[in-house]
Amino acid sequence: MVASRGRLFRVCAPFVGAALCLATLLAAPQDPQRQPPFRTATNLVRVDAYPSRDGRIIEGLRLEDFELLEDGVPQKIESFEYVAYPQSNPVDERRDPNSQREGFQLAADPTYRVFVIYLDNLHVHFTGSHNIRSPLITFLNRVLGSKDLFAVLTTRQGVKDLIFAQKTDFIEEQLTQHWDWGRGARVLDDEEDQILEVCGLSALLPRRRLHAVFSDLEALTTKLGEIREERKNLLLISNGWVLPAAPSLAQSTGRGMKPTPGITNAGKITLGSSVPGAVSPKMCEDMRAELAHIDFQRRLRDLLQLARESNVTFYSLRPTGLVAPVTPALIDHDRTQVDSLRVLSDNTDGLAIVNTNDLTRGAMRIADDLSGMYLLGYYPTNSKPDGRVRRITVRLRGSGEVVRARREYRAPSAEEVAAMRAARDAAAAAAAEAPSPVVAALAELKRLRPGAALHTRGAVVGDQLVLTTELAAAEIEAGRWKDGGELQVVLSGTNGDLITTARARLEPGQRSATIRLPLEKAAGPFAAVVRLRNQAQGTAEDGITVTRATGLFGDPLVFRLATPTVPRPAGSIHFRRTERIQVRWPADPALERPAARVLGRDGVPLELAPTVAVRHEDGAPFVVVDLNLAPLTAGEYLLEVSGAKGDTSGSALLAFRVSR
C-alpha cells in the first residue's frame, strides 16, 4: 500500500467555517468503496435542470415547458421550482455552519448550491497557483450568497476534512499568503517521492501522483453523492494529466534498491542506516506492484460513471493558461493534458476553462452557468428493484432540445429494498415508544402557529403559574396593537373545573405582558386561555396547557434581548438571529456544577458556548443561560441545562426556533 499523504490545508479550529491552514500533516485513510445513494421507485427522484442560452440560464420557463424521460419512457413531473442565485451577494448575509454535521445538513437542502474546490497541487506548478489566486478569490466573492456552501481540499487532505463554509476571508488570506501551493514542478517533494527514489522506482512517480489525485476525486465524489441527490459542483484546479497506457510496468523491477536506505529517529530518509523502520526491499516491491498495476484509463471511465450516478459536475480550470510548446512531443503532452480536463467536464455537463490567460473571465463563465436551476421531481413508473442505473433525459417541449440535467440514478436492488423496509419498520416501532427528551422538547415548537397574533408560555414557579403572553413579530411590524389592550385569563384544570380568572393590561408600545396566578395546592396539569382585546383590532386568543416540572430543574422562564439589551419576557420561542435568548430555570437549592450547551434538533451538541450563571430571585435560585443567536443559521435548536445534587444528576431542555 502506498504510504499516506500529507495535507496542505489543515483545520485550525474545530469546525470553524473554512478555517483551513497551510501545513503538512498526515491525512487519515479514506473509504471510497461506499456506493452512491439510491431511491426506491416509491420515492421522489429530484432532477436539477439547466436550460441555457448564450451561456446563461433561461428564466421564466414553466412546468409544461419541460419533458422528462427515464430510460426513454415519459414521466409525470410532480414538483417544479425555479431557484435563482444572484451574483455580488453581500458578505454580511453569509454565515459559516457551526460544525461539519451542520454543514452537511445545509448541503442536503436542494435549494443550496454546493461547491468543492479541489486544488491538484501535484499537477499545478507554482506559477499556475499564483495565476489562479486572484480569479479564484473573485469567483468566490461574486458568486457566494446566503444559499451557497463551499469547501476547499488538496491532495494533502482527506474527505474527512471536508468542511463547508460561506465566508471567504480566511481562505482568501491563505491563498494570498501561500500562493505557491503548486508542487507539480518540484521533485522529491515529500516522503513518498523519496521512498520511490531510494527504491530505484522514480519512473513510477507520475503514477503515484495520479493515484493520489484519483483516490481523492473518487472518495470526494462518493461523499458528495451521499450528502444529497441534487447537483454538486466540483471545481478542479489542475493542469490536467497524461494518463499512462494500460499496465505495462508490472514486470519492471526498477533500477534496484540502493544499499540500506532507512529512516532516522528524526523522520528523515537516509542511506546506510540500520535503525528500525528502514525502507525494506519488501516495501519497495509492494509499492511497485501496486502502482504498476493501476489501469488509469479504466479508472477515469469509472470516475465518470461514479460522477454521473452521484450527480457531481466537474468544472475544470487550467491555471497554466495559454502555453507555446516548442517540440512535437511537448505539443502532444499539452494537448493530452487539456483533453483529460475536457473529458471530465464534458461528460458531467460542466465546463473546461482551458487555453486562456483570462482566468477571471473563465471563472465567471462558470458563475453564469450556475446562475439558476429548475428543480424537477418525479415518481418513476419503473418500480422493478433491479439495482440498475436509470438514464434521465430532460427536453424542452416544442423544440425537443435536450437540457443539461442530472443524467442518471441507481435503482435499489431487491436486497436493498428489503433492508430499507426493515429499517422503516424499526423506525416505526421506535416511534411508537415513549418520545425521547429531545423529541418531547421539540414538541413545543408545534405551538408556533403561522399567522397567530398571540403566543403564550407558562411555567410553574413555586406556588404560582407564571404566564407570559406576547404579540407575534408580524403584528408589531404591521403596527397593530400599538395601543395595547386588555388581557383576560381563564385558568382551569384538565377536567374543566374553573381554578381562577385574572385580568391585566398590555401596555401601549409593549410587546409582552406577564401574569402571575396563585395555584395553592392544585396539582395540575393546568389549562389556560388568554384573550387580548382592543377596540381597533378586535380579539386575539391563545391557549396553553402547563404541567409541573419534576427533578432538579423547574419550568423555564424565557426572555428575549435586542437593542437595548434589556431582557423582555417572551411568550414565543421563535427568535431572530439579531436577538439573544435568556432562559431562567428554577433550580434545586442544593444544585451543584450547573452547565449548559446548545444542541441541534438531532440532539447533537454544537460548538457554541452559552454563558451560565446562578441568580437568586425572591430567595429562590435560578440557573440563567444566555445565548447570542447571531452565529446560528435559520433552524430549530435546543438549550440543555444540567447539574448535580450529591450522586443525582439531572438536565432539562428547551427548544427554540431561529429565523433570519
C-alpha positions as CSV (number, residue, x, y, z in Angstrom):
1,M,0.0,0.0,0.0
2,V,1.3,3.4,-0.9
3,A,2.1,5.4,2.2
4,S,-0.4,8.0,3.4
5,R,-0.3,11.6,2.0
6,G,0.3,14.8,3.9
7,R,-2.1,17.7,4.0
8,L,-1.6,21.1,2.6
9,F,-4.6,22.7,4.3
10,R,-5.4,21.7,7.9
11,V,-8.3,22.5,10.2
12,C,-7.1,25.3,12.6
13,A,-10.1,25.3,14.9
14,P,-12.8,22.6,15.3
15,F,-15.5,23.2,12.7
16,V,-15.0,26.9,12.2
17,G,-16.1,27.5,8.7
18,A,-13.3,27.5,6.1
19,A,-10.6,27.7,8.7
20,L,-8.0,25.8,6.7
21,C,-4.3,26.5,7.2
22,L,-1.3,25.7,5.1
23,A,0.7,23.0,6.8
24,T,2.0,19.5,6.2
25,L,0.1,16.9,8.2
26,L,-0.9,13.3,7.6
27,A,-4.3,12.5,6.2
28,A,-6.5,9.7,7.6
29,P,-7.3,6.7,5.3
30,Q,-10.4,7.1,3.2
31,D,-13.1,4.7,2.3
32,P,-14.1,5.2,-1.4
33,Q,-16.0,1.8,-1.5
34,R,-19.4,3.1,-0.3
35,Q,-22.0,3.1,-3.0
36,P,-23.8,6.3,-4.0
37,P,-27.3,6.7,-2.6
38,F,-30.3,5.2,-4.3
39,R,-34.0,5.9,-4.2
40,T,-36.9,3.4,-4.4
41,A,-39.5,3.7,-7.1
42,T,-42.0,5.0,-4.5
43,N,-39.7,7.9,-3.6
44,L,-39.5,11.2,-5.4
45,V,-36.5,11.5,-7.7
46,R,-35.3,15.1,-7.9
47,V,-33.7,16.3,-11.1
48,D,-31.9,19.6,-11.4
49,A,-32.0,21.1,-14.9
50,Y,-30.0,23.9,-16.5
51,P,-31.5,25.1,-19.8
52,S,-29.2,27.8,-21.1
53,R,-28.8,30.2,-24.0
54,D,-25.6,32.1,-24.7
55,G,-24.0,30.8,-21.5
56,R,-26.9,32.0,-19.3
57,I,-29.7,30.1,-17.6
58,I,-33.1,30.6,-19.4
59,E,-35.5,32.1,-16.9
60,G,-39.3,32.2,-16.9
61,L,-39.9,28.6,-18.1
62,R,-43.0,26.7,-16.7
63,L,-43.6,23.1,-15.8
64,E,-45.3,22.5,-19.1
65,D,-42.2,23.6,-21.0
66,F,-40.3,20.5,-19.8
67,E,-40.5,16.9,-20.8
68,L,-38.8,14.3,-18.6
69,L,-37.9,10.7,-19.5
70,E,-36.4,7.8,-17.7
71,D,-34.8,5.2,-20.0
72,G,-36.8,6.8,-22.8
73,V,-40.1,6.5,-21.0
74,P,-42.0,9.8,-20.3
75,Q,-42.5,10.5,-16.6
76,K,-45.0,12.8,-14.9
77,I,-43.3,15.8,-13.3
78,E,-44.8,16.0,-9.8
79,S,-42.9,19.0,-8.4
80,F,-41.4,22.1,-10.1
81,E,-39.4,25.0,-8.8
82,Y,-37.0,27.6,-10.2
83,V,-34.2,28.7,-7.9
84,A,-32.2,31.8,-8.8
85,Y,-28.7,32.7,-7.4
86,P,-27.9,36.4,-7.8
87,Q,-24.2,37.4,-8.0
88,S,-22.4,40.1,-6.0
89,N,-24.0,38.9,-2.8
90,P,-23.5,40.9,0.4
91,V,-20.8,39.4,2.7
92,D,-22.9,40.0,5.8
93,E,-25.6,37.6,4.5
94,R,-23.2,34.7,4.8
95,R,-22.6,32.6,7.9
96,D,-20.4,29.6,8.4
97,P,-22.0,26.5,9.8
98,N,-21.1,25.7,13.4
99,S,-20.0,22.1,12.6
100,Q,-19.2,19.7,9.9
101,R,-22.5,18.0,10.6
102,E,-24.5,21.2,10.3
103,G,-22.7,22.0,7.0
104,F,-23.7,18.6,5.6
105,Q,-27.3,19.2,6.8
106,L,-27.4,22.5,5.0
107,A,-25.8,20.9,1.9
108,A,-28.6,18.4,1.8
109,D,-31.1,21.3,1.2
110,P,-31.8,21.1,-2.5
111,T,-32.1,24.9,-2.8
112,Y,-28.5,25.3,-1.7
113,R,-25.6,25.3,-4.2
114,V,-22.7,23.2,-3.2
115,F,-19.1,23.9,-4.4
116,V,-15.9,21.9,-3.6
117,I,-12.7,23.4,-4.9
118,Y,-10.0,20.8,-5.4
119,L,-6.5,22.1,-5.7
120,D,-4.5,19.5,-7.6
121,N,-1.2,20.7,-6.2
122,L,0.6,17.7,-7.6
123,H,-0.2,18.7,-11.2
124,V,0.0,22.5,-10.9
125,H,3.2,24.5,-11.0
126,F,3.8,27.3,-8.5
127,T,3.4,29.8,-11.3
128,G,-0.1,28.3,-12.0
129,S,-1.1,28.5,-8.4
130,H,-0.1,32.2,-8.4
131,N,-2.1,32.8,-11.6
132,I,-5.3,31.2,-10.3
133,R,-5.3,33.0,-6.9
134,S,-7.0,36.2,-7.9
135,P,-9.6,34.6,-10.3
136,L,-10.5,32.1,-7.6
137,I,-11.0,34.8,-5.0
138,T,-13.0,36.8,-7.4
139,F,-15.2,33.8,-8.2
140,L,-15.9,33.1,-4.6
141,N,-16.7,36.7,-3.6
142,R,-19.0,37.3,-6.6
143,V,-20.9,34.0,-6.6
144,L,-21.3,33.0,-3.0
145,G,-24.5,34.1,-1.2
146,S,-26.7,33.0,1.7
147,K,-27.7,29.9,-0.2
148,D,-24.3,28.7,-1.1
149,L,-21.7,26.4,0.5
150,F,-18.1,25.8,-0.5
151,A,-15.2,23.8,0.7
152,V,-11.5,23.5,-0.3
153,L,-9.4,20.3,-0.4
154,T,-6.0,19.4,-1.8
155,T,-4.1,16.2,-2.2
156,R,-2.8,16.7,1.3
157,Q,-6.2,16.2,2.8
158,G,-8.8,13.5,3.1
159,V,-12.6,13.6,2.7
160,K,-12.8,13.5,6.5
161,D,-11.6,17.1,6.3
162,L,-14.5,18.3,4.1
163,I,-15.9,21.3,5.9
164,F,-18.4,23.6,4.2
165,A,-18.4,27.4,4.7
166,Q,-19.8,30.6,3.4
167,K,-17.3,33.2,4.4
168,T,-14.3,33.6,2.3
169,D,-12.0,35.8,4.3
170,F,-9.9,33.1,5.8
171,I,-9.4,31.1,2.6
172,E,-8.6,34.4,0.8
173,E,-5.9,35.1,3.3
174,Q,-4.4,31.6,2.9
175,L,-4.4,31.7,-0.9
176,T,-2.7,35.1,-0.8
177,Q,-0.1,34.1,1.7
178,H,0.6,30.7,0.3
179,W,0.1,31.3,-3.4
180,D,3.0,28.8,-4.2
181,W,0.9,25.7,-3.2
182,G,1.6,24.2,-6.7
183,R,4.1,21.4,-6.4
184,G,4.0,20.0,-9.9
185,A,7.5,21.1,-11.0
186,R,9.2,20.0,-7.8
187,V,10.9,16.7,-7.4
188,L,11.3,14.5,-4.4
189,D,8.9,16.9,-2.6
190,D,7.6,14.5,0.0
191,E,8.4,11.3,1.8
192,E,6.7,9.0,-0.7
193,D,8.6,10.6,-3.6
194,Q,11.8,10.0,-1.7
195,I,10.9,6.4,-0.9
196,L,10.4,5.7,-4.6
197,E,13.7,7.3,-5.3
198,V,15.7,5.3,-2.9
199,C,13.8,2.1,-4.1
200,G,15.0,2.9,-7.6
201,L,11.4,3.4,-8.7
202,S,11.5,7.1,-9.7
203,A,9.8,6.2,-13.0
204,L,6.7,5.5,-11.0
205,L,6.4,9.0,-9.6
206,P,3.8,10.1,-12.2
207,R,1.7,7.1,-11.4
208,R,1.9,7.7,-7.6
209,R,0.8,11.3,-8.1
210,L,-2.1,10.3,-10.4
211,H,-3.1,7.6,-7.9
212,A,-3.2,10.2,-5.1
213,V,-5.4,12.6,-7.2
214,F,-7.8,9.9,-8.5
215,S,-8.2,8.4,-4.9
216,D,-9.2,11.9,-3.7
217,L,-11.6,12.5,-6.5
218,E,-13.2,9.1,-6.2
219,A,-13.7,9.5,-2.4
220,L,-14.9,13.1,-2.7
221,T,-17.4,12.2,-5.5
222,T,-18.7,9.3,-3.4
223,K,-19.1,11.5,-0.3
224,L,-20.9,14.3,-2.2
225,G,-23.3,11.7,-3.6
226,E,-24.1,10.5,0.0
227,I,-24.8,14.1,1.1
228,R,-27.6,14.8,-1.3
229,E,-29.2,13.8,-4.7
230,E,-29.1,17.3,-6.3
231,R,-26.2,18.6,-8.2
232,K,-22.8,19.1,-6.6
233,N,-20.2,21.3,-8.3
234,L,-16.5,20.2,-8.2
235,L,-14.1,23.0,-9.3
236,L,-11.0,21.1,-10.3
237,I,-7.9,23.4,-10.4
238,S,-5.4,21.3,-12.4
239,N,-3.2,21.5,-15.5
240,G,-4.5,18.1,-16.5
241,W,-2.9,14.7,-16.8
242,V,-1.2,12.4,-19.2
243,L,-2.7,9.0,-18.3
244,P,-0.3,6.1,-18.6
245,A,-1.3,3.3,-21.0
246,A,-2.7,0.1,-19.7
247,P,-0.4,-1.5,-17.1
248,S,3.0,-2.2,-18.7
249,L,5.3,-1.9,-15.8
250,A,4.2,-4.9,-13.9
251,Q,7.3,-6.8,-14.8
252,S,9.6,-4.0,-14.2
253,T,11.7,-4.1,-11.0
254,G,13.2,-0.6,-11.4
255,R,16.9,0.1,-11.1
256,G,17.2,-1.9,-8.0
257,M,17.2,-0.7,-4.5
258,K,20.1,1.4,-3.3
259,P,22.1,0.0,-0.4
260,T,20.5,0.0,3.1
261,P,18.2,3.0,2.9
262,G,16.4,3.8,6.1
263,I,14.7,6.5,8.3
264,T,16.4,8.3,11.1
265,N,14.8,8.9,14.5
266,A,14.1,12.5,13.3
267,G,11.9,11.0,10.5
268,K,14.4,11.7,7.7
269,I,15.1,9.2,4.9
270,T,18.8,8.3,4.7
271,L,21.2,5.8,3.3
272,G,23.3,3.5,5.3
273,S,21.1,3.5,8.4
274,S,20.1,0.3,10.2
275,V,17.6,1.9,12.6
276,P,14.2,0.3,13.0
277,G,11.8,1.4,10.2
278,A,14.3,1.3,7.4
279,V,12.9,1.1,3.9
280,S,13.0,-2.6,3.1
281,P,13.0,-4.4,-0.2
282,K,9.6,-5.8,0.5
283,M,8.2,-2.2,1.0
284,C,9.7,-1.3,-2.4
285,E,8.2,-4.3,-4.1
286,D,4.8,-3.7,-2.6
287,M,4.8,-0.1,-3.8
288,R,6.0,-1.2,-7.3
289,A,3.4,-3.9,-7.6
290,E,0.5,-1.6,-6.5
291,L,1.4,1.4,-8.7
292,A,2.4,-0.6,-11.8
293,H,-0.9,-2.5,-12.0
294,I,-3.2,0.5,-11.9
295,D,-5.2,1.0,-15.2
296,F,-5.8,4.7,-15.2
297,Q,-7.8,4.7,-18.4
298,R,-10.3,2.4,-16.8
299,R,-10.1,4.3,-13.6
300,L,-11.1,7.5,-15.4
301,R,-14.1,5.8,-17.0
302,D,-15.2,4.5,-13.6
303,L,-14.8,8.0,-12.1
304,L,-17.0,9.4,-14.8
305,Q,-19.6,6.8,-14.2
306,L,-19.5,7.4,-10.5
307,A,-19.8,11.2,-11.0
308,R,-22.9,10.7,-13.2
309,E,-24.5,8.4,-10.7
310,S,-23.7,10.8,-7.9
311,N,-24.8,13.9,-9.8
312,V,-21.4,15.6,-9.5
313,T,-20.4,18.0,-12.2
314,F,-16.7,18.8,-12.9
315,Y,-15.8,22.4,-13.8
316,S,-12.1,22.4,-14.8
317,L,-9.8,25.4,-14.5
318,R,-6.4,25.1,-16.0
319,P,-4.2,27.7,-14.3
320,T,-1.3,27.4,-16.7
321,G,-3.3,29.3,-19.3
322,L,-2.0,29.5,-22.9
323,V,1.3,27.7,-23.5
324,A,3.5,27.5,-26.5
325,P,5.2,24.1,-26.7
326,V,8.3,24.1,-28.9
327,T,8.5,20.4,-29.9
328,P,6.0,17.9,-31.3
329,A,6.4,15.9,-28.1
330,L,5.6,18.8,-25.9
331,I,2.6,19.8,-28.1
332,D,1.2,16.3,-27.7
333,H,1.8,16.3,-24.0
334,D,0.0,19.7,-23.6
335,R,-2.9,18.6,-25.8
336,T,-3.3,15.3,-23.8
337,Q,-3.4,17.3,-20.5
338,V,-6.1,19.6,-21.9
339,D,-8.1,16.7,-23.2
340,S,-8.2,15.0,-19.9
341,L,-9.9,18.0,-18.3
342,R,-12.3,18.3,-21.2
343,V,-13.3,14.7,-20.9
344,L,-14.1,15.1,-17.2
345,S,-16.2,18.3,-17.7
346,D,-17.9,17.4,-21.0
347,N,-19.1,14.0,-19.6
348,T,-20.6,15.6,-16.4
349,D,-22.2,18.6,-18.0
350,G,-19.6,21.1,-16.8
351,L,-17.2,23.5,-18.4
352,A,-13.5,23.2,-19.1
353,I,-11.7,26.6,-18.9
354,V,-8.5,25.8,-20.8
355,N,-6.2,27.5,-23.2
356,T,-6.9,31.0,-22.0
357,N,-4.9,33.5,-19.9
358,D,-8.1,35.4,-18.8
359,L,-8.8,33.0,-16.0
360,T,-11.1,35.5,-14.2
361,R,-13.5,35.7,-17.2
362,G,-13.3,31.9,-17.4
363,A,-14.2,31.6,-13.7
364,M,-17.2,33.9,-14.2
365,R,-18.4,31.7,-17.1
366,I,-18.8,29.0,-14.5
367,A,-20.7,31.5,-12.3
368,D,-23.0,32.3,-15.2
369,D,-23.6,28.7,-15.9
370,L,-24.8,28.2,-12.4
371,S,-26.9,31.4,-12.0
372,G,-30.1,29.4,-11.6
373,M,-31.7,26.0,-11.9
374,Y,-35.0,24.3,-12.4
375,L,-35.7,21.6,-9.8
376,L,-38.0,18.9,-11.1
377,G,-39.3,15.9,-9.2
378,Y,-41.0,12.7,-10.4
379,Y,-42.0,9.2,-9.2
380,P,-40.5,6.6,-11.5
381,T,-43.0,4.4,-13.4
382,N,-40.5,1.5,-13.3
383,S,-40.8,0.0,-9.9
384,K,-38.6,-3.0,-10.5
385,P,-35.9,-3.4,-7.8
386,D,-33.1,-4.4,-10.2
387,G,-30.2,-2.3,-8.8
388,R,-29.6,-0.9,-12.3
389,V,-28.7,2.6,-13.4
390,R,-31.7,4.5,-14.8
391,R,-31.0,7.1,-17.5
392,I,-32.7,10.5,-17.2
393,T,-33.4,12.9,-20.1
394,V,-34.9,16.4,-19.9
395,R,-36.1,18.1,-23.0
396,L,-37.9,21.3,-23.8
397,R,-41.3,20.7,-25.3
398,G,-41.8,22.0,-28.9
399,S,-38.1,22.3,-29.8
400,G,-37.1,18.9,-28.4
401,E,-33.8,20.5,-27.3
402,V,-32.1,18.3,-24.7
403,V,-31.4,20.2,-21.5
404,R,-28.3,19.8,-19.3
405,A,-29.6,18.0,-16.3
406,R,-29.0,15.2,-13.9
407,R,-28.2,12.2,-16.1
408,E,-29.0,9.1,-14.1
409,Y,-29.5,7.4,-10.7
410,R,-29.3,3.9,-9.5
411,A,-32.4,1.9,-8.5
412,P,-32.2,-0.3,-5.4
413,S,-31.8,-4.0,-5.6
414,A,-34.3,-6.4,-4.0
415,E,-32.0,-6.9,-1.1
416,E,-31.7,-3.1,-0.5
417,V,-35.4,-2.7,-0.7
418,A,-35.8,-5.4,2.0
419,A,-33.2,-3.6,4.1
420,M,-35.0,-0.3,3.7
421,R,-38.3,-1.9,4.7
422,A,-36.7,-3.4,7.8
423,A,-35.2,-0.1,8.7
424,R,-38.6,1.6,8.2
425,D,-40.3,-0.9,10.4
426,A,-37.7,-0.5,13.1
427,A,-38.1,3.3,12.9
428,A,-41.9,2.9,13.2
429,A,-41.5,0.7,16.2
430,A,-39.2,3.1,17.8
431,A,-41.5,6.0,17.1
432,A,-44.4,4.1,18.9
433,E,-42.4,4.1,22.1
434,A,-42.3,6.9,24.5
435,P,-40.7,10.0,23.0
436,S,-37.1,10.9,23.9
437,P,-36.4,14.1,25.9
438,V,-35.3,15.8,22.7
439,V,-38.5,14.8,20.8
440,A,-40.6,15.9,23.8
441,A,-38.9,19.3,23.9
442,L,-39.2,19.8,20.2
443,A,-43.0,19.2,20.5
444,E,-43.4,22.7,21.9
445,L,-42.4,24.1,18.5
446,K,-45.6,22.8,17.1
447,R,-47.4,25.6,19.0
448,L,-45.8,28.2,16.8
449,R,-48.8,28.6,14.6
450,P,-48.2,30.5,11.4
451,G,-50.3,33.6,11.3
452,A,-51.1,33.6,15.0
453,A,-51.2,37.1,16.6
454,L,-50.6,35.9,20.2
455,H,-48.2,33.4,21.7
456,T,-48.2,32.3,25.4
457,R,-45.8,30.3,27.5
458,G,-46.5,29.1,31.0
459,A,-44.2,28.0,33.9
460,V,-45.0,26.8,37.4
461,V,-42.6,28.6,39.8
462,G,-43.2,27.8,43.4
463,D,-46.9,28.2,44.2
464,Q,-47.6,30.4,41.1
465,L,-48.3,29.9,37.5
466,V,-46.3,32.5,35.5
467,L,-48.0,33.2,32.2
468,T,-46.2,35.3,29.6
469,T,-48.2,36.4,26.5
470,E,-46.5,38.1,23.6
471,L,-47.5,39.6,20.3
472,A,-46.1,37.9,17.2
473,A,-43.3,39.8,15.4
474,A,-45.5,40.3,12.3
475,E,-48.1,42.1,14.4
476,I,-45.5,44.5,15.7
477,E,-44.1,45.2,12.3
478,A,-47.5,45.8,10.8
479,G,-48.2,48.4,13.6
480,R,-51.1,46.5,15.0
481,W,-51.9,46.6,18.8
482,K,-49.7,49.6,19.2
483,D,-52.2,51.0,21.7
484,G,-52.0,47.8,23.8
485,G,-55.1,46.0,25.0
486,E,-57.0,44.3,27.8
487,L,-55.9,40.8,28.8
488,Q,-58.3,38.2,30.3
489,V,-57.1,34.8,31.6
490,V,-59.2,31.8,32.5
491,L,-57.4,29.0,34.3
492,S,-59.0,25.6,34.8
493,G,-58.0,22.0,35.5
494,T,-57.8,19.5,32.7
495,N,-61.2,18.2,33.9
496,G,-62.7,21.6,33.1
497,D,-63.2,22.8,36.6
498,L,-62.5,26.5,37.0
499,I,-59.5,27.4,39.2
500,T,-59.3,31.1,38.8
501,T,-59.5,34.1,36.5
502,A,-57.4,37.2,36.1
503,R,-57.2,40.5,34.2
504,A,-54.2,42.5,33.2
505,R,-53.2,45.0,30.6
506,L,-50.8,45.0,27.7
507,E,-49.4,48.5,27.9
508,P,-49.2,50.7,24.7
509,G,-45.9,50.2,22.9
510,Q,-45.2,46.9,24.7
511,R,-45.0,43.5,23.1
512,S,-45.5,41.2,26.1
513,A,-47.1,41.0,29.5
514,T,-46.6,38.7,32.4
515,I,-49.5,37.5,34.6
516,R,-48.9,35.5,37.9
517,L,-51.8,33.3,39.1
518,P,-51.8,31.6,42.5
519,L,-52.1,27.8,42.4
520,E,-52.2,27.0,46.1
521,K,-52.1,23.2,46.3
522,A,-53.5,22.4,42.9
523,A,-51.5,19.6,41.3
524,G,-52.3,20.3,37.6
525,P,-52.0,20.0,34.7
526,F,-53.4,23.5,34.1
527,A,-55.3,24.8,31.1
528,A,-55.1,28.5,30.5
529,V,-56.9,30.6,27.9
530,V,-55.6,34.1,27.2
531,R,-57.6,36.7,25.3
532,L,-56.3,40.1,24.2
533,R,-58.9,42.7,23.3
534,N,-58.6,46.1,21.6
535,Q,-61.4,48.2,20.1
536,A,-59.5,48.7,16.9
537,Q,-58.0,45.2,16.4
538,G,-60.7,43.1,18.0
539,T,-59.7,39.9,19.8
540,A,-56.7,37.6,19.7
541,E,-56.6,34.4,21.7
542,D,-54.2,31.7,22.7
543,G,-54.5,28.6,24.8
544,I,-51.9,26.5,26.6
545,T,-51.6,23.5,29.0
546,V,-48.9,23.6,31.7
547,T,-47.6,20.7,33.7
548,R,-45.4,21.0,36.8
549,A,-41.8,20.0,36.1
550,T,-40.1,17.5,38.3
551,G,-36.4,16.9,39.1
552,L,-33.6,19.3,39.7
553,F,-35.0,22.0,37.3
554,G,-38.4,23.6,37.2
555,D,-40.2,25.2,34.2
556,P,-38.0,27.7,32.4
557,L,-38.9,31.4,32.0
558,V,-37.8,32.8,28.6
559,F,-36.6,36.3,27.8
560,R,-35.5,37.9,24.5
561,L,-32.8,40.6,24.4
562,A,-32.3,43.0,21.5
563,T,-31.1,46.6,21.4
564,P,-31.1,47.9,24.1
565,T,-30.1,44.7,25.8
566,V,-32.9,44.7,28.4
567,P,-34.5,41.3,28.9
568,R,-38.1,41.2,27.8
569,P,-40.4,38.4,28.8
570,A,-41.1,36.1,25.8
571,G,-44.3,34.2,25.2
572,S,-42.9,32.7,22.0
573,I,-39.8,30.6,21.4
574,H,-39.3,32.0,17.9
575,F,-36.3,34.3,17.7
576,R,-34.4,36.2,15.1
577,R,-30.6,36.0,14.7
578,T,-30.3,39.6,15.7
579,E,-31.6,38.8,19.2
580,R,-30.3,37.0,22.3
581,I,-32.2,34.4,24.2
582,Q,-32.1,34.2,28.0
583,V,-33.6,31.3,29.9
584,R,-34.0,31.2,33.7
585,W,-34.5,27.7,35.1
586,P,-35.8,27.4,38.7
587,A,-33.3,25.1,40.4
588,D,-33.0,22.9,43.5
589,P,-31.3,25.0,46.2
590,A,-28.6,22.2,46.6
591,L,-27.8,22.1,42.8
592,E,-24.0,21.8,42.0
593,R,-22.0,22.2,38.9
594,P,-24.6,23.9,36.6
595,A,-23.7,23.8,32.9
596,A,-25.4,24.4,29.6
597,R,-24.9,23.6,25.9
598,V,-26.6,24.1,22.6
599,L,-27.9,21.1,20.6
600,G,-29.1,20.8,17.0
601,R,-32.6,19.4,16.6
602,D,-31.0,16.0,16.2
603,G,-29.7,16.2,19.7
604,V,-26.0,16.6,18.7
605,P,-24.1,19.3,20.6
606,L,-22.9,22.3,18.7
607,E,-19.6,24.1,19.0
608,L,-21.3,27.1,20.7
609,A,-20.8,28.0,24.4
610,P,-23.7,29.8,26.1
611,T,-23.0,31.7,29.3
612,V,-24.2,30.2,32.6
613,A,-24.8,31.9,35.9
614,V,-26.8,31.3,39.1
615,R,-29.1,34.1,40.3
616,H,-31.4,34.4,43.3
617,E,-34.8,36.0,42.9
618,D,-37.1,36.3,45.9
619,G,-34.7,34.0,47.7
620,A,-35.1,31.2,45.1
621,P,-32.1,30.1,42.9
622,F,-32.3,30.2,39.1
623,V,-29.8,28.9,36.6
624,V,-29.6,31.6,34.0
625,V,-28.4,30.7,30.5
626,D,-27.7,33.4,28.0
627,L,-27.0,32.8,24.3
628,N,-26.2,35.1,21.3
629,L,-28.1,33.8,18.3
630,A,-26.1,35.5,15.6
631,P,-23.8,32.5,14.9
632,L,-26.8,30.2,14.2
633,T,-28.4,29.6,10.9
634,A,-32.2,29.6,10.5
635,G,-33.4,26.4,12.1
636,E,-34.5,24.6,15.2
637,Y,-32.3,24.1,18.3
638,L,-32.3,23.2,21.9
639,L,-30.8,24.6,25.1
640,E,-29.8,22.0,27.6
641,V,-29.1,22.8,31.2
642,S,-27.6,20.2,33.6
643,G,-26.3,19.9,37.1
644,A,-26.0,17.5,40.1
645,K,-27.2,17.2,43.7
646,G,-25.0,14.7,45.5
647,D,-25.0,11.5,43.5
648,T,-28.0,12.5,41.5
649,S,-27.6,14.3,38.1
650,G,-30.3,15.9,36.0
651,S,-31.0,18.0,33.0
652,A,-33.7,19.9,31.2
653,L,-34.3,21.0,27.6
654,L,-35.9,24.0,25.9
655,A,-36.5,24.0,22.1
656,F,-36.4,27.3,20.2
657,R,-36.6,28.4,16.5
658,V,-34.3,30.9,14.8
659,S,-35.1,32.8,11.6
660,R,-33.2,35.5,9.8
